[in-house]
Amino acid sequence: MENKQSSSPASFVDSTVVPGDVVLDLSSMTNQTIKLGGGLRQDCDAISATKAGTLRFSKPNKYWIESSQKRYVPCVEDTILGIVVDSKADNFLIDIKGPAMGFLPVLAFEGGTRRNIPKFEVGTLLYLRVVKANFGMNPELSCTDASGKAAEFGPLKDGYMFETSTGLSRKLLSSPACPVLEALGKKLSFEIAVGLNGRVWVNAASPDTIVVVANAIMNSECLSGAQQIIMVDHLLKNIQ
């Protein structure tokens, strides 16, 4: 008799998976609603991995594959940093560092109407939310949260934007706070916006602060938490 591998919700969480691995069996998860993030695909009752990485879970019900890569694959509800590359009558074309351009409808803003359409120059950096991400179609973006409020979304002025891997972006947004950001926040005052598409924006009153924060983040990817703190201390000594 063939042994059937267990695929309970906790069996693969925090484990390394490869494309084709069945990580969840919905038939054994009755009366549960789950959300699938990047790297996962549903085929009937089976949830399988579409890329190599680590299966992650966040409460109450979201699963995704965490991996470090340069190219971003859009996923619904991701928060990202996009760059305006063109404007049309009904939408803006946005570079999201993915396989296809995203489009931002001119009405996808809090209280958006035809009478108050925003005007963005080419090159404007925007903090956005992915609304739709269907295969073979350009992702649809929005400058509002799920309730239609602007919240933190919209144009990011001044500051400095740099690119990282998607894996580092997720670490920066993790909870509890990423050690490098926690260490920097204790000594420096700055603003930061992190996109899951591997883009980070930093702004501060002093250019030196911006440079230190950007360098610390870019140097932190392959370091442990303790090493990140030591690295930040070393960088701060150079500007004192």
C-alpha positions in Angstrom: 0.0 0.0 0.0 1.4 3.4 -1.0 2.1 5.8 1.8 0.6 9.2 1.3 2.8 12.1 2.3 1.3 14.4 4.9 0.5 17.9 3.6 -1.0 19.5 6.7 -0.7 23.3 6.8 2.3 23.2 9.2 4.2 20.4 7.5 6.1 22.5 4.9 6.1 25.9 6.6 9.6 27.3 6.9 10.9 24.4 4.8 12.6 24.6 1.4 10.4 23.6 -1.5 11.0 23.3 -5.3 8.7 23.7 -8.3 6.1 20.9 -8.3 6.1 20.2 -4.6 2.5 19.9 -3.2 2.7 22.0 -0.1 -1.0 22.1 1.0 -4.0 19.8 0.5 -7.2 21.8 0.7 -9.3 18.6 1.1 -7.8 18.3 4.6 -8.4 21.9 5.5 -12.2 22.1 5.9 -13.9 25.4 6.7 -10.7 27.3 6.2 -10.0 30.2 3.8 -6.5 30.8 2.8 -4.7 33.5 0.7 -2.0 32.5 -1.8 1.0 34.7 -2.3 3.8 34.6 -4.8 5.2 31.2 -5.9 2.1 29.2 -5.2 -0.6 27.8 -7.6 -3.9 26.0 -7.0 -4.8 22.9 -9.0 -8.1 21.5 -7.7 -7.4 20.7 -4.0 -3.7 20.8 -4.3 -1.5 23.9 -3.7 1.9 23.5 -5.4 5.1 25.5 -5.6 6.0 27.2 -8.8 9.4 28.3 -7.8 12.2 27.3 -5.4 12.4 28.9 -2.0 11.0 28.7 1.6 7.3 28.3 2.3 6.2 31.1 4.6 3.0 31.7 6.6 1.6 34.8 8.2 -1.5 35.0 10.3 -4.3 34.7 9.9 -4.2 32.8 6.6 -1.6 33.8 4.0 1.0 31.5 2.5 3.8 32.3 0.0 7.2 31.2 -1.3 10.0 33.4 -0.1 13.1 33.5 -2.4 15.7 36.0 -3.4 15.6 37.1 -7.0 16.1 40.2 -9.1 13.0 40.0 -11.2 9.7 40.7 -9.5 6.6 38.5 -10.1 3.5 40.6 -9.2 1.0 39.2 -6.7 -2.3 40.7 -5.5 -2.1 43.0 -2.4 1.7 43.4 -2.8 2.9 47.0 -1.9 5.5 48.1 -4.5 7.5 51.1 -5.7 6.8 52.0 -9.4 8.2 54.5 -11.8 5.9 56.4 -14.2 7.1 55.8 -17.8 4.1 57.1 -19.8 0.6 58.6 -19.3 -2.5 57.8 -21.3 -6.0 59.2 -21.3 -7.2 56.5 -18.9 -4.1 55.3 -17.1 -0.4 55.7 -16.3 2.1 53.1 -17.4 4.3 52.0 -14.5 7.7 50.2 -14.5 7.3 47.8 -11.6 10.6 45.8 -12.2 8.5 42.9 -13.5 8.0 41.0 -16.7 5.4 43.5 -17.9 4.5 47.1 -17.2 1.8 47.8 -14.7 -1.1 50.2 -15.3 -2.5 52.7 -12.9 -6.0 53.9 -13.7 -6.4 57.7 -13.4 -9.3 57.1 -11.0 -7.4 54.8 -8.7 -6.8 57.5 -6.1 -8.8 58.5 -3.0 -11.8 60.5 -4.2 -10.6 60.2 -7.8 -12.9 61.7 -10.4 -12.5 63.0 -14.0 -12.3 66.5 -12.6 -9.2 65.9 -10.4 -7.0 63.5 -12.4 -3.5 63.7 -11.0 -0.6 64.7 -13.3 2.7 62.8 -12.9 5.8 63.5 -14.9 7.8 60.6 -16.4 10.2 59.4 -13.8 7.9 60.0 -10.8 8.3 57.4 -8.1 5.0 56.1 -6.6 4.2 53.8 -3.7 1.5 51.5 -5.0 -0.7 48.4 -4.3 -1.2 45.6 -6.7 -5.0 45.1 -7.3 -4.9 42.5 -10.1 -2.2 40.2 -11.3 -3.6 37.7 -13.8 -1.3 35.6 -15.9 -0.7 37.1 -19.4 -2.1 40.5 -18.5 -0.6 43.7 -17.3 -0.9 44.1 -13.5 -3.4 46.7 -12.3 -2.2 49.1 -9.6 -3.9 51.5 -7.2 -2.9 54.4 -4.9 -5.4 53.4 -2.3 -5.7 50.7 0.3 -8.5 48.1 0.3 -11.0 50.6 1.8 -10.3 53.2 -0.8 -8.2 55.5 1.4 -4.9 57.0 0.3 -3.1 55.8 3.4 0.6 55.9 2.7 0.2 55.4 -1.1 1.1 58.0 -3.7 4.2 59.9 -4.9 7.4 59.8 -3.0 9.3 63.1 -3.3 13.0 63.8 -2.9 15.0 61.1 -1.2 16.9 58.3 -2.9 15.6 55.1 -4.5 17.8 52.0 -4.9 17.2 48.3 -5.9 17.6 45.2 -3.9 16.6 41.5 -4.3 13.0 40.7 -3.6 14.1 38.5 -0.7 15.8 41.4 1.1 12.7 43.5 0.6 10.6 41.0 2.4 13.1 40.8 5.3 12.9 44.6 5.6 9.1 44.4 5.9 9.2 41.5 8.4 7.9 41.5 11.9 9.5 41.9 14.4 11.6 44.7 12.9 14.6 43.8 10.7 17.8 44.1 12.9 19.4 46.6 10.4 16.4 48.9 10.4 16.1 48.7 14.2 19.7 49.5 14.7 19.6 52.4 12.3 16.4 53.8 13.8 17.9 54.0 17.3 20.6 56.4 16.1 19.3 58.2 12.9 16.1 59.9 11.8 14.9 59.0 8.4 11.9 58.0 6.2 11.8 54.7 4.3 9.4 53.0 1.9 10.0 49.4 0.9 8.4 47.7 -2.1 8.1 44.0 -2.4 9.4 44.4 -6.0 12.9 45.0 -4.7 13.0 48.7 -4.5 13.7 50.9 -1.5 13.2 54.6 -1.0 15.0 56.5 1.7 14.8 60.2 2.7 16.4 62.2 5.5 17.4 65.8 6.4 21.1 65.0 5.7 22.5 63.4 2.6 25.0 61.6 4.8 22.2 59.9 6.6 20.6 58.8 3.3 24.0 57.3 2.2 24.5 55.4 5.5 21.0 54.0 5.5 21.2 52.9 1.9 24.6 51.3 2.3 23.6 49.5 5.5 20.5 48.0 3.9 22.4 46.9 0.8 25.2 45.3 2.9 22.8 43.5 5.2 21.4 40.8 2.9 23.8 38.0 3.7 24.5 39.0 7.3 23.0 37.5 10.5 21.1 39.8 12.9 24.1 40.2 15.2 26.4 41.0 12.2 23.9 43.6 10.9 24.1 45.5 14.2 27.9 45.4 14.2 28.0 46.6 10.6 25.6 49.5 11.4 27.8 50.6 14.4 30.8 50.6 12.1 29.1 52.7 9.5 27.9 55.2 12.0 31.4 55.7 13.4 32.5 56.8 10.0 30.2 59.8 10.0 30.6 60.9 13.6 
